[in-house]
Amino acid sequence: MTDADAPLLEARGITRFFGRFAANRDVSLAIRPGERHALLGENGAGKSTLVKMIYGVLAPSGGEFLWEGQPVAITSPAAARALGIGMVFQHFNLFDALTVAENIALSLRGERMRGLAARITKVSRSYGLAIDPNRAVHSLSAGEKQRVEIIRCLLQNPRLLIMDEPTSVLTPQEAEVLFATLRRLSGEGCAILYISHKLDEVRALCDAATVLRAGEVVAQCDPRSASSAEIAALMVGRDVAQVGRTAAGGEGPVRLSVRNLSLPAPSQFGTALHDVSLDVRGGELVGIAGVAGEGQSELMQALIGERRTPRPETVSVDGRGVGHLGPDPRRLAGAAFVPEERAGHAAVPDMGLPDNVLLSHHRVERLIGPAGWIRRARTSDWAARVREAFDVRAGGARPRAGALSGGNLQKFVVGREILRDPGVLIVNQPTWGVDPGAAVVIRQALVDLARRGAAVLVISQDLEELFAIADRIAVIHAGRLSAARPVSELDAETVGLLMGGAEPGADRDDRLNAETVHA
């Protein structure tokens, strides 16, 4: 073996217990200089635990790490960075009120601001990641914020860069810039450990992969020589079905209507909504595409009643104006909701699954008796039905919501709402961070609900998802919503450009009438 073939980082028999539960068991893998190595597995497979040990957040219960062939104890993130290990997290660790340079300075000791700004500019230009070091972070797009995180790592001269779900908040064009950067880094000898559920991009970018299932290594392969379906089957232990779709819907009556919805930004760093209008008919699934921070959260709040409008007709469910009402009256009118944040918004982690059913269904399903007593049997039956119908895997008869993996908790939350058979369902990021098997279950359930006559609105940053399930797609950017157009008239490039704020060219007008409604 030549020096170039010798592993930079090697894990040998890594095991990690939480009590009696083994999150990782006897995991071994090797990452070589310049290698773009994917770490794959369904939710709960042990990827996050393994990465936390590599980055020094957790300590192994057994096994050892080797760095350049020598045993090493990675006792903290600072120790990891001292070795040359950098990490870009899925959720950015940035302070919106500070500038780019100020955020980066927090992780660099003994660096003067004047010199740091010059270094940031030099590195950003060198890698095609242009960013102004004096800009406030709250003014940056999601893709620009990710550039800040990458530049912060590059200034520390990483030899191994860990990327956790890096394209989940990027437009297709921003993702291509990221891939070009990662390919250049690997060409310079920097190893990349890449975590993603998007198997097509893994196959396009990575030259090695380790697959985890139930905390153990089940396969190591070159993803370029395997299909996405084959890799997905390795991840979940079975063939993964594709979403089955019937003919496009949308022939029914309008069940969800939004008319001239304008709201100020809820905070200094929020996004104002400008004259948003949209109709969703019974039998159709409409998707709203957009990168993070462009008004999706604010629109969701207005649609589900967390923010109200003076005029009832601004938001209507089955012809009834509900814009002035809160979430409970909107549920009673026939709407159901799945917010973006699973733990803390859609479910309370420290409560059991029956109690989490009670939170959203206590009035619409009469789970509380006339005297105020909780109907425990009915509530437990509801939770059991959700678990069975959506294959929610959880230990024990009454598990806490926080004990479920991200994918299982998302299946529970979506299933809880769909089993009500609502007339209108509004979902934000239905499969964010969810493995392929769970994603198919959720997407199929959304399509099936629409085909039964419901109006389904899906807000998602995942274009592949929207093209797979939506009948029409609109794009939100800077709080403005484009006209929703049939999927057959769109392509990913056009939607991606609109997500980034670009106006379509004249040659694209036959594919998309992208006139946005301005305030």
N, C-alpha and C positions, 0 to 999 in steps of 0.2 A: 504494500500500500504506500503510495506516495504521500507527501505532506499535504498535497491538494485534496487527496481522497480522505484524509484523516478527519474524523468528526470535530467540529468546533464545540458543540454541546452534545453530550450523550447522557441519556437517562437509563439507568440499569435497575430493573426491579423496583421501580418507585411505587410505593403503596401509601395510601393515606386513609386513616380511619377517622370517622366522627362517631364516637361511642363504639358501637358494634358494627356500624355501617361502613363498608369499604367503598369510598367514592372513587378511588383508584386502587387497582390490585395488580402488582407485578408488571407495571408498564415500562417497556423499554423502547427507546427510539434514538436515532442519531440524526443530527442536523449538520450538514457540511458547509464550509464557507461558500458563499455564492448560491446556495441552494434555496429555491422557493418551495417550502415544505408546508403542505396543508395539513391541518389538524381537524379531523371531521368526526361527526357523531351526532346522534339525535339528542334532544334536550335531556339532561340528566345522565349523559354518558360519561361525564367526568372531565370534559374539556376545560371548563373554568377552573376546576380544582388543580389540574395539572399545570395550567398556565400560571396560576397564583403561586405554585411552588417554584416554577422556573424564575418568576420575577421576585421571589423572596417575600411574598405576602403570607404564605403558609409554609410550614416545615413538614417534610415527609415523615410518615410513621416508620417507614422502612425503605431500603434501597439507597442509591447514591446518584449524584450528578457528577459528571466529569467535564471539565473545561479544558480543551486542548490536551486531553488525555490524562489530566491530573484531577484527583478527587477534590471537590470544592463544596463548601457549605454556603449556600445562598441564604443568608439570615435576614435580609431586609431588602426592600427596593433599592436603597442606597448601595448595598453590596452588589446587587444585580447591575446597577448602572456603572459601578466601579469596574466590573468585569467587561462591560461593553454591551450590556443587554438593555435595550430600550423598548418601550411599549406604548402603542397608541390605542387607547381604550375605545370601546363602542360609544360610551357616553363621555363627552369631552370634559376634561378637568380644567375648565377655564372660568375666569371671573369676568362677567360681562361688563362691569363698570371700569375695568382696567384696559390699558392699551395692549397691543400685541407684545411689545417689548417688555412691558411690566409683567405680563403673565409669564413670559419665558424667563425673566430674571428670577422669578420665585424658585425655579428649579436649578439655577446656576449660582454657585457661591463665588463671591469675590469678583463679580463682573460689573464694570462701570456701565451705566446706561448709554453714554455716548458711544463707547466702543461696541456695545452690544447691538445697538441699532445698525451700525455699519456691518457687523457680522451677519445679522439677520438678512439684510439686503443682499449681501454677497452670496450667501447660501441659497436664498430663495431664487435669485436670478440664475444661479448655476444649475439648479435642478428644475427650472421651469415652474416654480411655485411662487410666482410673484405675489408679494404682500407688502403693504406699507406698515412698518414697525410702529408707527405713531397712530394708527387707526384704533379706535375703541372696538373691543371685541363684539359688543352688542350690535354693531353696524355690519358685521360680517355675515355672509351666507354660511350654510352648513359646510359646503365644500371648502370655503376659505378658513373656517375654524379648524377643519381637519388639517389644512396646510400648516397652521400654527403648531398643532401637535406634532406633526412630522418634522418641521423645522426645529422645534425644541429638542427632539431626539437627535437630529442630524448634528446639531451644535455640540453634542456630547460624543460624537464620533462612534456610533454604535457598530458593533460587529454582528449582532443579532437583533433584528427588529421584529417585534411581535405586533401583528395587526389583528384586532378583534372586530369582526363584522364591519370592515372598513367602508363598504359601499352602501350601507343601509340608509344613509342620509344624503347620497349623492345622485345627481343627474347622470344619465349615461355618458355625457360628454366629460363631466368631472371624473367619473370612474376611469375613463380612458387616460386622462392626465395622471391619475394615481397609478395605474398599471405601468405607464411609461416610466414614472419615477421609480417604482419598485424594480422594474427590469434593469434600469441603470444602476441602482444600488447593488443588485445581485451581481451585475457585471463587474462592479468594483470590489467584489469579494464579500459584501455584507450578506449574511444569511437572513432569510425572511421566514418567519413562522406565521402562517396565514390561516385564520379561523373564519369560516363562512359556511352558511347553509345554501349559498347560491352556487350550485355545482357546475353550471356552465362556465362561470367566471373562474372557478378553481381549475377546470380543465384547460382553459385558455391561458392561465397565468403560471400554474405550479408545475414543477417537474418531479415532485415526490409527495406522497400522502401517507399519513397514519390514520387509521380508522379505529375509533373507540366505540365499544358497546358495553353498557353496564359496567363501566369503569375499567375494562380490560381491552388490550389491543386485539382486534380480530382480523386486521388486514393491514398490509403495507404495500403500496403499489405506485405505479406511475399513472397519475390521473389522465394523462394525455392518451393513454392506450385503452381506457375504459369509457363506457358511455355514462351519462349522468344517471340513467336508470340502474345500471350495474352498481355504481357507487352508492346510490340511495339504498339499494337492496342490502349492501354490506353494512350500512349504517343502522338500519332498522331490523335486519334479520329476516326480511321477506321482500317480495316484489312490491313496489309501490305503485298503486293504480294512479291513473291520470284523472283529472276532473272530467266528468261526463257532462256534456251540454246538449240540450235540445235546441230547437230553432230559437232565434232571438225573440225576447218578449217585448212588452211595451204597448200592447194593444188595449190594455185595460184603462180604467179611469185614473185620473191623477190622484194619488193617495198622499203624497208629500209635496207641498208647494212652498217655495221660498220666494218672497217678492220684495225687491228693493231693500234688502237687509244691509243696513249701515250701522256700525258700532265703533266708538273710539277704542283705541288700544287700552287694554285693561291695566297696563303698567308701562313704565318707561321703556321696557325692552319688549313689549308685546307688539302685535300687529293690528292695525285698524282694518275693519271690513268696509268695503266700498260698493254699495249698490249691488249686492249679490242677489241673483235670481236664478231659480232652478226648479224644474218639475220632474218628479219621478212617478211613473205610472205603475199600476199594479201589474205584476208579471215581469218587470224588468229590473235589472241590476245596473245601477249607474256608478261609475268610479270617478273619484276626484284625485288627480295626480298632483304632486307637488313635493318639493324638498322641505325639510324641517324649517320652521320659523317663518313660513309665508302666509300664515293665517289659518292653517288647518285646525289648530287647537281652539282658536277663537271662534271659528265657525262651528265646531263641535259643541262648544259651550252654549252657543246661541240656539242650536238645533235641539239640544236635550233639556234646555230650560235652566241651566246654571247661570246664564245671563238672559235677561228678559228684555223685550222691546215694548215701547209704549203702545204700538198698534198691534192688536191680536192677529190681523191678517198677514203680518210679516212672515209668520210661519204657520202653515195649516196642515192638519192631519185629517184626511178623509173629509175635506171641506170645512172643517171646524177650525177657526182661528185660535191658535194656542200660544202666540208669540209673547203674551203677557203672563203666561202661566209657568209654574215651576215644573220640575221633573215628574213628580207624582201625578199631577193632573194630566200630563202628556202621556204617561203610561196608561192611565185610565181611558184616554182617548184612543188607544190602540197602538202606541209607539213603544219601541224597545230600543235599548242603547247598549253599546259596548265601547267604553272609553279606551284611550290608548294605553294608559298606565294600568297594568293588571293588578299589581299589589299596591293597595292603598287607595285606589280609586274605584276599580271594578270589583275588588274583593278586599276584605280585611284579613291580613295574614294570620293574626293570632286567633281568629274565630274559625270554628269548624265549618264544613261545607253546608250542612243544613242551615246554620245561622246566616251564612252568606246568601243562601236562597231567600231567607226571610227578609234581608235588608231591602231587596229590590221587588219582592213579590208579595209582601205582607198584605197589601190592599187588593191588588189585581187578582190574587189567588185565594184571598180570604184565609190567610194563614194565622190570623189572630181572631179569637172568638169574641162574641159580644161583650163579655165581661173583661176583656183585655188579656185573657190567657193565651199563650202561644200553643197552637195546635201542633205539638211535637211530632206526632205520628205522620201527619200530612206533610210537614216540613221535611222530615227525614225521607219520606217516600219520594218527594220531589228531587232531593239530592241524589238518591239512589237511581232514579230514572235518568238523570243527566249523566251520571257515571257510566251506566250501562249503554245508553244510546250513543255516547261520544267516546267510549273506550278511555275514560279518565282513570289512569292508574295511580292508586294511592293506597298506602298501607293502613290497615285498621278500618273499623266500622265508622269512626267519626274523626277522620284526619283533619288537621288544621290546613287552611288554604296555603299558609306559608310553607308547609312541608312538601307541597307539590312542585315538580319541576316546572319551568316556564311554559313548556308546551302543554303539559297536562292542565295547568291552571288556566291557560288560554282556552283549551277545549271545554273546560268546565264553565267558564264565563260565557263563551259564545253559546254553548249548549243550553245553559240556564235561560237565555233570552229566546232562543229559537224554539224550544219546547213549549213556550207560551203560544206559539203560532201567531205572532203579532202581524198586524196589517202593514206596519212600517218598521223597518229595522235600520238603524244607523250605526255603523261600525267604523272605528278609527284604528288603523294599522292591525288588521285581524291576525296576521301571521308573522309579525315582527319578531325575529329571533327564534322562530319555531322550526323544528326539523322537518324534512320533506314529508314524512309519514303523517305527522300531525297537521301540516299545512294542507294536505289533500283532503283530510277529514273536514277541516274547517271550511275550505273553499267549496267543497261539494255541498255542504249543508247550506251555505249561503245561496248557491245557485238553485238548489232544490226548493228553498223557501220562496225565492222569487218566482219560480215556475208554478208554485201553488197559488200565486196571486198576490203575494206581498210586494210592496215597494221597498227595495233594498238599496241603500246608499253606502258605499265603501270608500273611505278616505285612506289612501295608501301611498307610500313612497316607492313601492315595488312595482315598476312598470310591467315586469313579466307577469306578476299576479293579476294586474288589472286587465291586461290583454287576454289572459286565460279565462276570466270569469265575467267581465263586464260586457253589457250590450252597448253602452255609450260611455264616453270618457270626457270629462271637463278638466281644466288645469287651473289651479289656484297659484297666483304669484302676487306678492305684495298686497294681499287682501282683496284682490280682484279675481273674479271667476270668469273663465272663457265660456263660450257656448259649448254645451255637451254635444259631441258628434258621434255617430256610429263607429264602432271599432273598425269596421271594414274600410272606413275612409282615412284611417290613421296609420302611422308607423311609429316605432320607438324613437327614431331620430327627430321627427317633428314634435312629438310630445316632450321629448327631452329638452329641445331648444326652448319651448314655451315654459317649461319648468324653470329654466335658467333666466327667463325674462326677455328672451329674444322675440321680436315680432317675426312671424313667418314671411318669407319672401313671396314675391308675386307668383313664382313658379310653384308655390305650394298651395295656392289658394284653391285649386281644384280638389285638394285632399282635405283641407281644413278651413272652415270659415272661422277664423280665430279672433274675430272682433271681440274685444273685452268691453265690459260695461263699466265706464268710469263714473266716478261721483260727479 
